[in-house]
Amino acid sequence: MVALDSLLLIVGFIILIKGADWLVAGASSIAKRFQISNLTIGLTIVALGTSMPEMVVNLVAAASGKNDAAFGNIIGSNNFNLMMILGTAGMIYPLVVQKKTIAWEIPLSLVMTLLLYFLVNDQLLFGTPGNVLSREEGFVLLLTFGIFLFYIYQSMKSAFTDDEEGQVRIYSNKKAAGLIVVGLLLLIGGGKLAVDNAVDIARFLGLSEKLIGLTILAAGTSLPELATSAVAAFRRNTDIAIGNVVGSNIFNISLILGVNSLINPIAFNTDLNFDLYVLVAATIAVLIFMFTLSKRKLDRMEAAILFSGSI
């Protein structure tokens, strides 16, 4: 059984990589053809698509009353995105970061994390009993998501430059859209195959459900982001690599937790505050790296430091 699980786990990884390759190819073609920046495509289509596993897992966890898994999945995934994924992508190829990403998108990701901390720590901060992400607070998160989408809409055309890094092959609109859709389906299917079999192996080894949720589940649902950003970095498309991570982190908190809490208010375990502190520190570290060594670039050394934080 473990041998079969291991084989299926490997197959899941292969499907993930192929799905990521097609998604990046299709998204890059759409961006070039319609003169939309790769960063915008990364922050929206790619980020939303690769966040679908987190959405599905969290809806199931919240509906089942598994609050630790719901919060742990999102917080753990965001940490995994920043440290493991940006670290991996940056070691493959140094990531040049646009000025507006440093000025707006990364700080917005930090603000979303701090907002979540204030919303779920009622007892710690205000002495109010019960730490719950209520429906009203979920609406606040969804409102910030709407503001983020409006900001993206306003900056769509102005962010395009014809000399964006990375060799982009132009496909027909129909083929590019097909690559995006099939790529996303492969990412979700490959991610599910990998996660399911990794969980089976973990249970066979005697790991607890909570540990599985906070580690394997969080890392597993981030596999689409990892595959996509790694492939984008390999293709020298650094804007999609960065936009995917930053956009996914914003989506995870504002959209996914917002929708979750509207469906069913989610109780928060304060043990997860440590992971929120790590997420805040990692986001600040990324901002600091933009002003050290090469400005507006995540160099391989800085990427290695981020990567080491995920181990």
C-alpha positions as CSV (number, residue, x, y, z in Angstrom):
1,M,0.0,0.0,0.0
2,V,2.8,2.4,0.9
3,A,4.6,1.6,-2.3
4,L,1.5,2.4,-4.3
5,D,0.9,5.6,-2.4
6,S,4.6,6.6,-3.1
7,L,4.1,5.9,-6.8
8,L,0.9,7.9,-7.0
9,L,2.6,10.7,-5.1
10,I,5.3,10.9,-7.8
11,V,2.7,10.8,-10.5
12,G,0.9,13.7,-8.8
13,F,4.1,15.7,-8.9
14,I,4.6,15.0,-12.6
15,I,1.0,16.1,-13.4
16,L,1.6,19.3,-11.3
17,I,4.7,20.2,-13.3
18,K,3.1,19.7,-16.6
19,G,0.0,21.6,-15.6
20,A,2.2,24.5,-14.3
21,D,4.1,24.5,-17.6
22,W,0.9,24.8,-19.7
23,L,-0.7,27.4,-17.3
24,V,2.4,29.7,-17.5
25,A,2.6,29.3,-21.3
26,G,-1.1,30.1,-21.8
27,A,-1.1,33.0,-19.3
28,S,2.0,34.6,-20.7
29,S,0.6,34.4,-24.2
30,I,-2.7,36.1,-23.1
31,A,-0.7,38.8,-21.4
32,K,1.5,39.5,-24.4
33,R,-1.4,39.4,-26.9
34,F,-3.7,41.8,-25.0
35,Q,-0.8,43.9,-23.6
36,I,-1.6,43.1,-20.0
37,S,1.4,42.9,-17.8
38,N,2.7,39.5,-16.7
39,L,2.5,40.7,-13.1
40,T,-1.2,41.4,-13.5
41,I,-1.8,38.0,-15.0
42,G,0.2,36.5,-12.1
43,L,-1.7,38.4,-9.5
44,T,-5.1,37.4,-10.9
45,I,-5.7,34.5,-13.2
46,V,-2.6,32.5,-12.1
47,A,-2.9,33.3,-8.4
48,L,-6.7,32.6,-8.3
49,G,-6.2,29.3,-10.2
50,T,-3.5,28.0,-8.0
51,S,-5.4,29.0,-4.9
52,M,-8.3,26.7,-5.8
53,P,-6.9,23.8,-3.8
54,E,-6.9,25.9,-0.6
55,M,-10.4,27.1,-1.4
56,V,-11.7,23.5,-1.7
57,V,-9.9,22.2,1.3
58,N,-11.0,25.1,3.5
59,L,-14.6,24.8,2.5
60,V,-14.6,21.2,3.4
61,A,-12.7,21.8,6.7
62,A,-15.0,24.7,7.7
63,A,-18.1,22.8,6.9
64,S,-16.8,19.8,9.0
65,G,-16.0,22.1,11.9
66,K,-12.3,21.5,11.6
67,N,-11.3,25.0,12.4
68,D,-7.6,24.4,13.1
69,A,-7.3,22.8,9.7
70,A,-9.1,25.7,8.0
71,F,-6.9,28.4,9.6
72,G,-3.7,26.2,9.6
73,N,-4.1,25.5,5.9
74,I,-4.2,29.2,5.0
75,I,-1.6,30.5,7.4
76,G,0.7,27.5,6.6
77,S,0.2,27.9,2.9
78,N,1.0,31.6,3.0
79,N,4.2,30.9,4.9
80,F,5.0,28.1,2.4
81,N,4.4,30.5,-0.5
82,L,6.7,33.2,0.8
83,M,9.6,31.1,2.0
84,M,9.6,27.8,0.2
85,I,8.2,29.0,-3.2
86,L,9.8,32.4,-3.5
87,G,13.0,30.9,-2.2
88,T,12.9,28.1,-4.7
89,A,12.0,30.3,-7.6
90,G,14.7,32.9,-6.6
91,M,17.4,30.2,-6.5
92,I,16.4,29.0,-9.9
93,Y,16.6,32.5,-11.3
94,P,17.0,35.9,-9.5
95,L,13.6,37.6,-9.4
96,V,13.4,41.2,-10.5
97,V,10.6,42.9,-8.7
98,Q,8.6,45.9,-10.1
99,K,8.5,49.1,-8.1
100,K,4.7,49.0,-7.7
101,T,5.0,45.5,-6.3
102,I,7.3,46.8,-3.6
103,A,5.1,49.9,-3.0
104,W,1.7,48.2,-3.1
105,E,1.3,44.5,-3.5
106,I,3.7,43.1,-0.9
107,P,2.7,45.8,1.7
108,L,-1.0,44.9,1.0
109,S,-0.1,41.2,1.7
110,L,1.4,42.4,5.0
111,V,-1.7,44.5,5.8
112,M,-4.0,41.5,5.1
113,T,-2.0,39.4,7.5
114,L,-2.1,42.0,10.3
115,L,-5.8,42.6,9.6
116,L,-6.4,38.9,10.1
117,Y,-4.5,38.9,13.3
118,F,-6.6,41.7,14.7
119,L,-9.9,40.1,13.6
120,V,-9.2,36.7,15.2
121,N,-7.6,37.8,18.5
122,D,-10.6,39.4,20.2
123,Q,-9.7,38.0,23.7
124,L,-6.0,38.8,23.5
125,L,-6.4,42.3,22.1
126,F,-9.7,43.5,23.5
127,G,-10.5,41.1,26.3
128,T,-13.7,39.9,24.6
129,P,-14.4,36.2,25.2
130,G,-14.1,33.9,22.2
131,N,-11.7,34.2,19.2
132,V,-13.9,33.8,16.2
133,L,-13.8,35.0,12.6
134,S,-17.4,36.1,12.4
135,R,-19.6,36.7,9.4
136,E,-19.2,40.5,9.8
137,E,-15.4,40.1,9.9
138,G,-15.6,37.8,6.9
139,F,-17.5,40.6,5.0
140,V,-14.6,43.0,5.9
141,L,-12.1,40.5,4.4
142,L,-14.2,40.2,1.2
143,L,-14.5,44.0,1.0
144,T,-10.7,44.3,1.0
145,F,-10.6,41.6,-1.7
146,G,-12.9,43.9,-3.8
147,I,-10.6,46.8,-3.2
148,F,-7.7,44.7,-4.4
149,L,-9.5,43.7,-7.6
150,F,-10.4,47.4,-8.2
151,Y,-6.7,48.3,-7.8
152,I,-5.7,45.6,-10.2
153,Y,-8.3,46.8,-12.8
154,Q,-7.0,50.3,-12.5
155,S,-3.4,49.3,-13.1
156,M,-3.9,46.6,-15.8
157,K,-2.9,48.5,-18.9
158,S,-0.5,51.0,-17.3
159,A,1.7,48.2,-16.0
160,F,2.4,46.7,-19.5
161,T,5.9,47.0,-20.9
162,D,6.9,45.3,-24.2
163,D,10.3,44.4,-22.9
164,E,9.2,42.2,-20.0
165,E,11.7,39.5,-19.2
166,G,11.2,36.0,-20.5
167,Q,10.7,34.6,-24.0
168,V,7.0,34.3,-24.6
169,R,5.5,32.2,-27.4
170,I,2.3,33.7,-28.8
171,Y,-0.6,31.2,-29.2
172,S,-4.1,31.8,-30.6
173,N,-6.6,33.1,-28.0
174,K,-8.4,29.7,-28.2
175,K,-5.3,27.7,-27.6
176,A,-4.0,30.0,-24.9
177,A,-7.3,29.8,-23.0
178,G,-7.2,26.0,-23.4
179,L,-3.7,25.8,-22.0
180,I,-4.8,27.9,-19.0
181,V,-7.9,25.8,-18.3
182,V,-6.2,22.4,-18.8
183,G,-3.2,23.6,-16.9
184,L,-5.4,24.6,-13.9
185,L,-7.2,21.3,-14.0
186,L,-3.9,19.4,-14.0
187,L,-2.7,21.5,-11.1
188,I,-5.7,20.8,-9.0
189,G,-5.9,17.1,-10.0
190,G,-2.2,16.6,-9.5
191,G,-2.2,18.5,-6.2
192,K,-5.1,16.4,-4.9
193,L,-3.4,13.1,-6.0
194,A,-0.2,14.2,-4.3
195,V,-1.9,15.4,-1.1
196,D,-4.1,12.4,-0.7
197,N,-1.3,9.9,-1.0
198,A,1.1,12.0,1.2
199,V,-1.6,12.0,3.9
200,D,-2.0,8.2,3.5
201,I,1.8,7.8,4.0
202,A,1.8,10.2,7.0
203,R,-1.1,8.2,8.6
204,F,0.8,5.0,8.0
205,L,3.8,6.5,9.8
206,G,1.5,7.5,12.8
207,L,1.4,11.3,12.4
208,S,-1.5,13.1,14.1
209,E,-4.3,14.7,12.1
210,K,-3.5,18.1,13.4
211,L,0.2,17.8,12.3
212,I,-0.9,16.5,8.9
213,G,-3.3,19.5,8.5
214,L,-0.7,22.1,9.5
215,T,2.2,20.6,7.5
216,I,1.3,18.2,4.7
217,L,-2.1,19.8,3.9
218,A,-0.7,23.3,3.9
219,A,2.3,22.4,1.8
220,G,0.2,20.1,-0.4
221,T,-2.4,22.7,-1.3
222,S,0.5,25.1,-2.2
223,L,2.0,22.6,-4.6
224,P,0.3,24.3,-7.6
225,E,1.9,27.7,-6.6
226,L,5.3,25.9,-6.1
227,A,5.1,24.2,-9.5
228,T,3.9,27.4,-11.3
229,S,6.4,29.8,-9.8
230,A,9.3,27.3,-10.3
231,V,8.4,26.9,-14.0
232,A,7.8,30.6,-14.4
233,A,11.3,31.3,-12.9
234,F,12.8,28.6,-15.2
235,R,11.2,30.4,-18.2
236,R,12.6,33.7,-16.9
237,N,9.1,35.0,-16.4
238,T,9.8,36.5,-13.0
239,D,6.6,38.7,-12.9
240,I,4.4,35.6,-13.0
241,A,6.6,33.9,-10.4
242,I,6.2,36.8,-8.0
243,G,2.6,37.7,-8.8
244,N,1.5,34.1,-8.3
245,V,2.9,34.1,-4.7
246,V,1.8,37.6,-3.7
247,G,-1.6,37.3,-5.3
248,S,-2.2,33.8,-3.8
249,N,-1.4,35.1,-0.3
250,I,-3.9,38.0,-0.7
251,F,-6.6,35.6,-2.1
252,N,-6.1,33.1,0.6
253,I,-6.8,35.5,3.4
254,S,-9.3,38.0,1.9
255,L,-11.3,35.7,-0.4
256,I,-11.0,32.1,1.0
257,L,-11.3,33.0,4.7
258,G,-13.9,35.6,3.9
259,V,-16.1,33.1,2.1
260,N,-15.4,30.5,4.8
261,S,-16.6,32.7,7.6
262,L,-19.7,33.9,5.7
263,I,-20.7,30.3,5.3
264,N,-19.8,29.3,8.9
265,P,-18.0,31.5,11.5
266,I,-14.6,29.9,12.3
267,A,-13.2,29.6,15.8
268,F,-9.5,30.5,16.0
269,N,-6.9,28.6,18.0
270,T,-4.4,31.1,19.5
271,D,-1.7,28.5,19.1
272,L,-1.6,29.5,15.5
273,N,-0.6,33.1,16.4
274,F,3.1,32.0,16.3
275,D,2.6,31.0,12.6
276,L,1.0,34.4,12.0
277,Y,4.1,36.1,13.6
278,V,6.3,34.0,11.2
279,L,4.2,35.1,8.3
280,V,4.5,38.8,9.2
281,A,8.3,38.4,9.7
282,A,8.7,36.6,6.4
283,T,6.7,39.3,4.5
284,I,8.9,42.1,6.1
285,A,12.0,40.1,5.2
286,V,10.9,40.0,1.5
287,L,10.5,43.8,1.6
288,I,13.9,44.3,3.3
289,F,15.5,42.1,0.6
290,M,14.2,44.6,-2.0
291,F,16.7,47.2,-0.7
292,T,19.7,45.0,0.0
293,L,22.3,43.6,-2.5
294,S,20.7,44.3,-5.9
295,K,17.8,46.7,-5.4
296,R,14.4,45.5,-6.5
297,K,15.7,42.0,-7.0
298,L,15.5,38.8,-4.9
299,D,19.0,37.4,-5.4
300,R,19.9,33.8,-5.0
301,M,21.5,34.4,-1.6
302,E,18.4,36.2,-0.4
303,A,16.2,33.4,-1.9
304,A,18.3,30.8,-0.1
305,I,17.7,32.7,3.2
306,L,14.0,32.6,2.6
307,F,14.1,28.9,1.7
308,S,16.0,28.0,4.8
309,G,13.2,29.6,6.9
310,S,10.8,27.0,5.6
311,I,12.9,24.0,6.6
